[in-house]
């Protein structure tokens, strides 16, 4: 059986664009090929509660008619209504005629407005029996012990740094048990804070890997299920995978929201330097605007490091010192601030004035503010709400500080992009004289490890201390994580990279 | 059978406080009474991913031991681990000895980290057969056709303005079918943006209402299942219900986050006036701070109306004109703003400077900023991110503008609290000279109806136009709703009042 795996990137609700993309792939396939598209390829997804509006099914149905006009054979995902309920469906189209539909049974949080369907379907295509359906329903199919020549399994699987191998490893024993050739077709591309994993793959009936498509990005691959061969993986390293996910996440967030340019506040520190370098790679240097906003608490090297970066990247940049604004703010608040000790309120004012300046630049230039917060500071609340936690999307918000240093070094592998001093100097928020992150936080080498145990491995304080960490430090870190939950509820969303992304994988009560 | 319905308000993770509360109720009950507490009364809830940490079950188990020491009989909700999985459980304790446990089977989004349990349990208590379990599992119990003398059904049901009657109406046919007396025990009180509905009730075996506890707040009621009588409801009107929910929402949000004082920006408009009046009722006038921040675009009556309000409410207030700050901001941005037309960027700057001032006051005084945005403006994005969309919790963010006017009039029923001019004047953001909301938006009388059809009834444009609304107006409103989804992802959470709360009931893709 001749098959094309079409690992595509759809746009939610843009039926015209999605149909044109699908038709483009179909035009490359001969009449005897079945082209397999991912879950919801016609409508884009995740659709969430868009499913509850009748125009989504109507649009999908009209789009499917246009696809049928091509007269080709394909399997393609779309929402389908039966007049009462809407199902996450997979249409089997043979030479332009719809013959069968599989509906998703085991729904995920993305499917919250879909009704529960029937799971895998089995259909006859020429001399082959084909079982087709959704990833979440494959286990049920295997449990039933049904037979087929080929299983076609579509997915909507989101990138996490270890996801690809986890998915393959999860499928292998199921495929072995079923004893059927297995084609897994996943979508790719970014959608809001999600980047879809791509990495479609083929296993033979013994569960041996016979093909794999590229991670995260579009690709179409033709194959014959009768002549499968063993395939050797050549996986990217962790930092390369994260880099690629951020690239596609930024690129598609801007493209799908119809914005070309990014604004970034450049402090001279490592976080904003890395984000600016990532943005230049994703959007082009002509589309990145840097804004330096030193205060009286900024050190000399901050401005120099930020200027070095802007020059290395060849990006447009502005220097807007915030001292006059800060003085004006303190004067306005004098009635309330008089005779109080300088503290958090004053520090936050600087961060909020910078947000106001950055959003002013973004609004005036039709750009989008890229957020530069990292996961370590989001975890412990080391940031100012409506200040440095703001922006359209966070580029590195799912990376711990130590991972940020690693990526910065990796980006400098062919020559200095990020100034060495931004990588090596001690981190500081520079909101008061001589301030260092370590005044309030443990060393990142310790902090990041405690956070990983707590956030990813879901260890309680007792378990973390038993793993060898200091009692007081652990207690302090966990208290900070808990106390700042409310802040994370209003932070800028960030591109998901891990299995413990705030706001997605770890939902906690506010109080 | 003698029963006490204990409609309690727990605090998440505060086992000591919850145990003391439960013991206090038990101490009022005689030895022959079974006291019924709501879902997760021991731990508080919703627990979300707190369930994945081992200290939650440990804390709950120790708390349950302390309850057993009382030697009383009760049914009480708590998380229980079997060493591998954690179940949302309901323990049946007879004279201080745990005898049975029901585990929740049909899980909700609140239960995302619980494992799927077994549903209703049936147990013998003296001469009675008691079926007990969770609201979501009751339908399955009825379908099985099992018999018992009494059904005890606990819940975790969140307030929506029509929820109480909907729940009773949903239960009546099920209870009739089962032909068993039915006791429904719901929790109450606020938790983050949720307010739990209370309104526990009793139906006899014919599905006739025999008792009902108060909406939203704590109450304990003793009854004998052998002597049930018909009960006549005396329901609150819609605005009274919303008022009570906001009261309890504000009260518990502050109390459970350990903050006493609220800061509110007073513009002289209806939204901030209503929120200030609600805050004074919920927290006391000594705990509310008003901040007036007029600009050059503010009208004279704005300041007068805001001062009248502050005087009516007897709250502390500050007057901080933002013109010096605004001038300073424009000067800082001159390089970028020079030779451009004054527009959205300049308007947003004012809103963001006000946010900076309000957060400065909140940070310095240890207060929490109460957000004053309404649902109509959140829907169409008529607000400034990191400006007027900021705050710890939104008091009226789930109310359409027309509902806000209704509530303001209702609050003035015994004399003027909210200045008449704030209610009757035409709404304006006052971010440019002579600006009116209707410059950018349809009249609220039309806007709110289109929004209700789109957000609550899930009507598409075609259906709304078919219902008699203008094509262009509908198109414009729906486009605004769609285009501003990203903004709502970072808005301050608001107290849930309706069945179409943003961020809870209606989740849409960002792009």
Interface residues (C-beta under 8 A of the other chain):
Chain A: X11 X12 X13 X46 X47 X48 X49 X50 X52 X53 X54 X55 X109 X112 X191 X192 X193 X253 X256 X257 X318 X320 X321 X322 X324 X325 X328 X329 X331 X332 X333 X335 X336 X337 X340 X344 X345 X348 X349 X352 X353 X355 X356 X357 X359 X360 X361 X363 X364 X365 X385 X386 X390 X392 X458 X459 X460 X461 X462 X463 X486 X489 X490 X491 X492 X493 X505 X506 X507 X508 X509 X510 X511
Chain B: X11 X12 X13 X46 X47 X48 X49 X50 X52 X53 X54 X55 X109 X112 X191 X192 X193 X253 X256 X257 X318 X320 X321 X322 X324 X325 X328 X329 X331 X332 X333 X335 X336 X337 X340 X344 X345 X348 X349 X352 X353 X355 X356 X357 X359 X360 X361 X363 X364 X365 X385 X386 X390 X392 X458 X459 X460 X461 X462 X463 X486 X489 X490 X491 X492 X493 X505 X506 X507 X508 X509 X510 X511
